[in-house]
Amino acid sequence: MKYQTSPVTKRGPKRSLSVLEELSICLVRLRLGLMGRQLADIFSVSQAQVSRIFTTWVCFPATVSLRIP
């Protein structure tokens, strides 16, 4: 996740959650099966944001593993 920690500023709005909180959302959803609305209430973000975070974190391991020779 170089783009999140690099000194180069990214376009769009600033992140409302830390990387650890985003990972927590993904892991809680996978382990407990909570719906997006419940996670949005717990972390005080929108349901759409939870969906985007989950999609990003689920696709992330596949992206990283493709770079490994």
C-alpha positions in Angstrom: 0.0 0.0 0.0 2.7 2.4 -1.1 0.1 5.0 -2.3 -1.2 5.4 1.2 2.1 6.0 2.9 4.0 7.8 0.2 4.7 11.5 0.5 3.0 12.2 -2.8 -0.5 13.5 -2.2 -3.3 11.4 -3.7 -6.3 12.9 -5.5 -9.7 13.0 -3.9 -10.8 13.4 -0.4 -8.5 12.6 2.5 -9.0 9.2 4.2 -11.4 9.4 7.1 -10.1 6.1 8.6 -6.6 4.8 9.2 -5.2 1.8 7.4 -5.6 -0.2 10.6 -9.3 0.7 10.8 -9.9 -0.2 7.2 -8.3 -3.6 7.7 -10.4 -4.0 10.8 -13.6 -3.4 8.8 -12.6 -6.0 6.2 -11.6 -8.6 8.9 -14.7 -8.0 11.0 -16.9 -8.4 7.9 -15.2 -11.6 6.9 -15.2 -13.1 10.4 -18.5 -12.0 11.8 -20.5 -11.5 8.6 -21.7 -8.1 9.6 -23.6 -6.1 6.9 -22.2 -2.9 5.5 -24.8 -0.8 7.4 -23.8 -2.2 10.7 -20.1 -1.6 10.0 -20.9 1.9 8.8 -22.6 2.7 12.1 -19.8 1.2 14.1 -17.0 3.1 12.3 -19.1 6.3 11.6 -18.7 6.2 7.8 -21.2 5.7 5.0 -22.3 2.4 3.8 -20.8 3.1 0.4 -17.4 3.8 2.0 -17.6 0.5 3.8 -18.2 -1.2 0.5 -15.3 0.5 -1.2 -13.0 -0.3 1.7 -14.0 -3.9 1.7 -13.6 -4.3 -2.1 -10.1 -2.7 -1.9 -8.9 -4.9 0.9 -10.3 -8.1 -0.7 -8.6 -7.3 -4.0 -5.3 -6.2 -2.4 -3.8 -9.7 -1.7 -4.5 -10.8 -5.3 -2.7 -7.7 -6.6 0.3 -8.2 -4.3 0.6 -11.9 -5.1 0.7 -11.3 -8.8 3.9 -9.3 -8.4 5.7 -12.2 -6.6 7.8 -14.1 -9.1 
